[in-house]
């Protein structure tokens, strides 16, 4: 693998990448993603990428970032940790962003020539944690808006279907604006400065009870191995994961990629993670395209 330092000599916005996928993304997989908003891709990351991210995640756990938080903590020391946007502080993460096949996967699914990298997020659950992820959509929380988005949820350990992230196929095209959960309340340590959102008012409909009606909503999830990933649209309804077996932990590295129709949008109900300060420092305002110096635009040739 070639570290990004060798790519810095390239023109701004054009970084060298190792874009070789272990296999081709099929026409069928692209069609499933466009239709359902989610697709499970098997064997698209080699072992070297898994080991690289494991090393990066260990550094992340030893020195959590400013956005880190605990979503759940039990009396016997089990926890569910979330952290994001540390890719410029952790060399392994940065190398993965620029050199791994991730950008190529996102671009092929979006049928685009290039994609912006938005941010990374990590999810770490101790062995046996059963705290479920609330059902939600990602894009309402983000400081951008657009249909052309791909999140790539990649486990670094084997995942049983019962503890994998679950999805409602086709929900990325539903027109309803749902009242999302405020993840800031999932804060057993009482951390200050956690991003909050308030989806109150007449514009937001109550969220459907998906957990009690999984068959009705045709909920899907997959047993997964390191090297597999789930790629999904930012407007997909997802959640419901948890229920780890007593001998299982969960470690996930998730990257967010943005396509051609995505624009900056600062939202009055709040944003999580809130990138508005970072965006304004780069001269971005609502309605603008993303600044490629801050959110790298990676071409796929």
C-alpha positions as CSV (number, residue, x, y, z in Angstrom):
1,X,0.0,0.0,0.0
2,X,1.2,3.5,-0.7
3,X,0.8,6.1,2.0
4,X,-0.8,9.4,1.3
5,X,2.5,11.2,1.7
6,X,3.4,10.0,-1.7
7,X,0.2,11.4,-3.1
8,X,0.7,14.9,-1.7
9,X,2.9,15.9,-4.7
10,X,-0.1,15.5,-7.0
11,X,-2.3,18.4,-8.0
12,X,-4.8,19.6,-5.3
13,X,-7.9,17.4,-5.3
14,X,-6.1,14.6,-7.2
15,X,-4.6,12.0,-5.0
16,X,-3.0,8.8,-5.9
17,X,-5.1,5.8,-4.9
18,X,-4.9,2.0,-4.8
19,X,-8.3,1.4,-6.3
20,X,-7.9,-2.3,-7.1
21,X,-10.9,-4.2,-5.9
22,X,-10.5,-7.9,-5.2
23,X,-13.5,-8.4,-7.4
24,X,-15.8,-6.5,-9.7
25,X,-19.0,-4.8,-8.4
26,X,-21.7,-6.5,-10.5
27,X,-24.5,-4.9,-12.5
28,X,-26.9,-6.8,-10.2
29,X,-25.3,-5.3,-7.1
30,X,-25.6,-1.8,-8.5
31,X,-29.2,-2.4,-9.4
32,X,-30.0,-3.7,-5.9
33,X,-28.4,-0.6,-4.4
34,X,-30.3,1.8,-6.7
35,X,-33.6,0.0,-6.1
36,X,-33.4,-0.9,-2.4
37,X,-30.9,1.7,-1.2
38,X,-28.8,-1.0,0.4
39,X,-26.7,-3.9,-0.7
40,X,-24.4,-6.3,1.0
41,X,-21.0,-6.7,-0.8
42,X,-19.0,-9.8,0.0
43,X,-15.3,-10.0,-0.1
44,X,-14.4,-6.5,-1.3
45,X,-11.6,-5.7,1.2
46,X,-8.4,-7.7,1.5
47,X,-7.0,-8.8,4.9
48,X,-4.4,-6.0,4.8
49,X,-7.1,-3.3,4.9
50,X,-8.8,-5.1,7.9
51,X,-5.5,-5.2,9.8
52,X,-4.7,-1.6,9.0
53,X,-8.0,-0.5,10.4
54,X,-7.7,-2.6,13.4
55,X,-4.4,-0.9,14.2
56,X,-6.0,2.5,13.6
57,X,-9.0,1.6,15.8
58,X,-6.7,0.6,18.7
59,X,-5.1,4.1,18.5
60,X,-8.6,5.6,18.4
61,X,-9.7,3.7,21.5
62,X,-6.5,4.7,23.4
63,X,-7.0,8.4,22.6
64,X,-10.7,9.0,21.6
65,X,-11.4,12.1,19.6
66,X,-13.3,15.2,20.5
67,X,-16.6,13.8,19.1
68,X,-16.4,10.5,20.9
69,X,-19.3,9.5,23.2
70,X,-20.6,6.5,25.0
71,X,-24.2,5.5,23.9
72,X,-24.6,2.8,26.6
73,X,-22.7,1.6,29.7
74,X,-23.6,-1.2,32.1
75,X,-22.8,-1.6,35.8
76,X,-20.4,-4.4,35.0
77,X,-18.3,-2.2,32.6
78,X,-19.7,-3.1,29.2
79,X,-20.1,-0.2,26.8
80,X,-21.1,1.0,23.3
81,X,-18.7,3.7,22.0
82,X,-19.1,6.0,19.0
83,X,-16.4,8.3,17.6
84,X,-16.1,10.2,14.3
85,X,-14.0,12.5,12.1
86,X,-10.6,11.4,13.3
87,X,-9.2,10.5,9.9
88,X,-6.6,13.3,9.8
89,X,-5.3,12.4,13.2
90,X,-5.0,8.6,12.7
91,X,-2.6,7.7,9.8
92,X,-4.2,4.3,9.3
93,X,-7.6,5.9,8.7
94,X,-6.2,8.5,6.3
95,X,-4.4,5.8,4.4
96,X,-7.7,3.9,4.1
97,X,-9.6,6.9,2.9
98,X,-7.1,7.7,0.1
99,X,-5.8,4.3,-0.8
100,X,-8.4,1.6,-0.2
101,X,-11.1,0.6,-2.7
102,X,-13.8,2.4,-0.7
103,X,-14.1,5.4,-3.0
104,X,-14.3,3.2,-6.0
105,X,-17.1,1.2,-4.5
106,X,-19.1,4.3,-3.7
107,X,-18.5,5.8,-7.1
108,X,-19.5,2.6,-8.9
109,X,-22.7,2.3,-6.9
110,X,-23.6,5.9,-7.6
111,X,-22.4,5.6,-11.2
112,X,-20.2,8.6,-10.7
113,X,-16.7,9.6,-11.9
114,X,-15.7,10.9,-8.5
115,X,-17.0,11.2,-4.9
116,X,-16.3,13.4,-1.9
117,X,-15.2,11.8,1.3
118,X,-17.4,13.2,4.1
119,X,-16.3,11.6,7.4
120,X,-15.6,8.3,9.1
121,X,-17.3,6.8,12.2
122,X,-16.4,3.9,14.4
123,X,-18.8,1.8,16.5
124,X,-17.4,-0.4,19.3
125,X,-19.5,-2.7,21.5
126,X,-18.1,-4.7,24.3
127,X,-18.8,-8.5,24.4
128,X,-22.4,-9.2,25.0
129,X,-23.8,-5.7,24.8
130,X,-27.5,-5.9,23.8
131,X,-28.3,-2.2,23.5
132,X,-30.2,-1.7,20.2
133,X,-29.5,1.1,17.8
134,X,-32.6,3.3,17.5
135,X,-34.2,3.2,14.1
136,X,-33.3,6.4,12.2
137,X,-32.0,7.9,8.9
138,X,-28.6,9.5,8.7
139,X,-29.1,12.4,6.3
140,X,-31.5,14.4,8.4
141,X,-28.6,14.8,11.0
142,X,-26.0,15.7,8.5
143,X,-24.9,19.2,7.4
144,X,-25.4,18.3,3.8
145,X,-28.4,17.2,1.7
146,X,-28.8,15.2,-1.4
147,X,-29.8,11.8,-2.8
148,X,-26.3,10.7,-4.0
149,X,-24.9,9.4,-0.8
150,X,-23.2,6.1,0.2
151,X,-22.3,4.9,3.7
152,X,-20.0,1.9,3.7
153,X,-20.5,-0.1,7.0
154,X,-17.6,-2.5,7.3
155,X,-17.1,-4.8,10.3
156,X,-13.6,-5.7,11.5
157,X,-14.8,-8.8,13.3
158,X,-17.3,-11.5,12.3
159,X,-20.9,-10.3,12.8
160,X,-24.0,-12.5,13.4
161,X,-27.2,-11.5,11.6
162,X,-28.9,-10.7,14.9
163,X,-26.3,-8.0,15.8
164,X,-25.7,-6.6,12.3
165,X,-27.2,-3.3,11.3
166,X,-30.7,-3.8,9.8
167,X,-32.5,-1.9,7.0
168,X,-35.9,-1.1,5.5
169,X,-35.5,-1.6,1.7
170,X,-36.7,1.2,-0.4
171,X,-37.1,3.6,2.5
172,X,-34.6,6.0,1.0
173,X,-37.3,7.1,-1.5
174,X,-40.1,7.6,1.0
175,X,-41.2,11.3,1.0
176,X,-42.2,11.5,4.7
177,X,-40.0,13.6,7.0
178,X,-39.8,11.5,10.2
179,X,-39.0,12.7,13.7
180,X,-35.7,11.1,14.3
181,X,-34.2,10.1,17.6
182,X,-32.0,12.6,19.5
183,X,-28.8,10.6,20.0
184,X,-27.5,13.2,22.5
185,X,-29.8,11.7,25.2
186,X,-27.9,8.4,24.9
187,X,-25.2,9.8,27.2
188,X,-24.9,7.8,30.4
189,X,-21.6,9.6,31.2
190,X,-23.1,13.0,31.1
191,X,-20.7,14.3,28.6
192,X,-21.0,18.0,27.7
193,X,-20.9,19.5,24.3
194,X,-22.6,16.5,22.6
195,X,-24.4,17.5,19.4
196,X,-28.2,17.7,19.9
197,X,-31.1,17.7,17.4
198,X,-34.7,18.5,17.9
199,X,-37.1,17.1,15.3
200,X,-40.1,18.8,16.8
201,X,-43.0,20.6,15.1
202,X,-45.6,19.9,12.5
203,X,-43.1,19.2,9.7
204,X,-42.0,15.9,11.3
205,X,-44.1,12.8,11.4
206,X,-43.8,10.2,14.2
207,X,-41.4,7.4,13.3
208,X,-43.1,4.1,12.4
209,X,-42.8,1.2,14.8
210,X,-40.5,-0.9,12.7
211,X,-39.1,-3.1,15.5
212,X,-42.6,-4.6,16.2
213,X,-43.4,-4.9,12.5
214,X,-40.2,-6.2,10.9
215,X,-42.0,-8.6,8.5
216,X,-44.3,-5.8,7.4
217,X,-41.4,-3.5,6.5
218,X,-39.4,-6.5,5.0
219,X,-36.4,-5.7,7.2
220,X,-33.1,-7.1,6.0
221,X,-29.7,-7.7,7.6
222,X,-26.8,-10.1,7.0
223,X,-24.3,-12.3,8.7
224,X,-21.0,-10.8,7.8
225,X,-17.2,-11.5,7.8
226,X,-14.3,-9.1,7.8
227,X,-13.9,-8.1,4.1
228,X,-17.6,-7.8,3.6
229,X,-19.5,-4.5,3.8
230,X,-23.0,-3.1,3.6
231,X,-23.3,0.0,1.4
232,X,-26.4,2.1,1.9
233,X,-28.0,5.4,1.1
234,X,-28.0,8.1,3.8
235,X,-31.8,8.3,3.7
236,X,-32.2,4.6,4.4
237,X,-34.2,3.8,7.6
238,X,-31.8,1.5,9.6
239,X,-31.1,0.5,13.2
240,X,-32.3,-2.4,15.3
241,X,-28.8,-3.9,15.7
242,X,-27.6,-5.2,19.0
243,X,-28.1,-8.4,20.9
244,X,-24.5,-9.5,20.9
245,X,-23.9,-13.0,22.0
246,X,-22.0,-13.2,25.3
247,X,-18.7,-14.1,23.6
248,X,-19.0,-11.6,20.7
249,X,-17.9,-8.0,20.4
250,X,-18.6,-5.6,17.5
251,X,-16.1,-3.3,15.9
252,X,-17.2,-1.4,12.8
253,X,-15.5,1.2,10.6
254,X,-18.0,3.3,8.6
255,X,-17.2,5.8,5.9
256,X,-19.6,8.3,4.3
257,X,-19.3,9.3,0.6
258,X,-21.1,12.1,-1.3
259,X,-22.0,12.3,-5.0
260,X,-22.8,15.0,-7.5
261,X,-26.2,16.3,-6.2
262,X,-25.1,16.8,-2.5
263,X,-25.0,20.4,-1.2
264,X,-24.2,22.0,2.1
265,X,-27.3,22.6,4.2
266,X,-27.1,23.9,7.8
267,X,-30.2,22.7,9.6
268,X,-32.1,24.7,12.2
269,X,-33.1,21.5,14.1
270,X,-29.4,20.7,14.8
271,X,-26.8,18.5,13.2
272,X,-25.0,15.4,14.4
273,X,-22.1,15.3,13.7
274,X,-22.2,19.1,13.3
275,X,-19.7,20.1,10.6
276,X,-21.0,23.7,10.3
277,X,-17.9,25.3,11.9
278,X,-15.6,23.3,9.8
279,X,-17.6,24.1,6.7
280,X,-17.8,27.9,7.4
281,X,-14.1,28.0,8.0
282,X,-13.7,26.6,4.5
283,X,-16.0,29.3,3.0
284,X,-19.0,27.0,2.6
285,X,-22.6,28.1,3.1
286,X,-26.0,26.4,2.6
287,X,-26.5,25.6,-1.1
288,X,-22.7,25.3,-1.9
289,X,-20.9,22.4,-3.2
290,X,-18.4,20.9,-0.8
291,X,-14.9,22.4,-0.6
292,X,-12.6,19.7,-1.9
293,X,-9.7,20.9,0.2
294,X,-11.7,19.9,3.3
295,X,-13.8,17.1,1.9
296,X,-11.4,15.4,-0.6
297,X,-12.9,14.7,-4.0
298,X,-11.5,11.4,-5.1
299,X,-11.6,10.6,-8.9
300,X,-12.2,7.0,-10.1
301,X,-10.6,6.4,-13.5
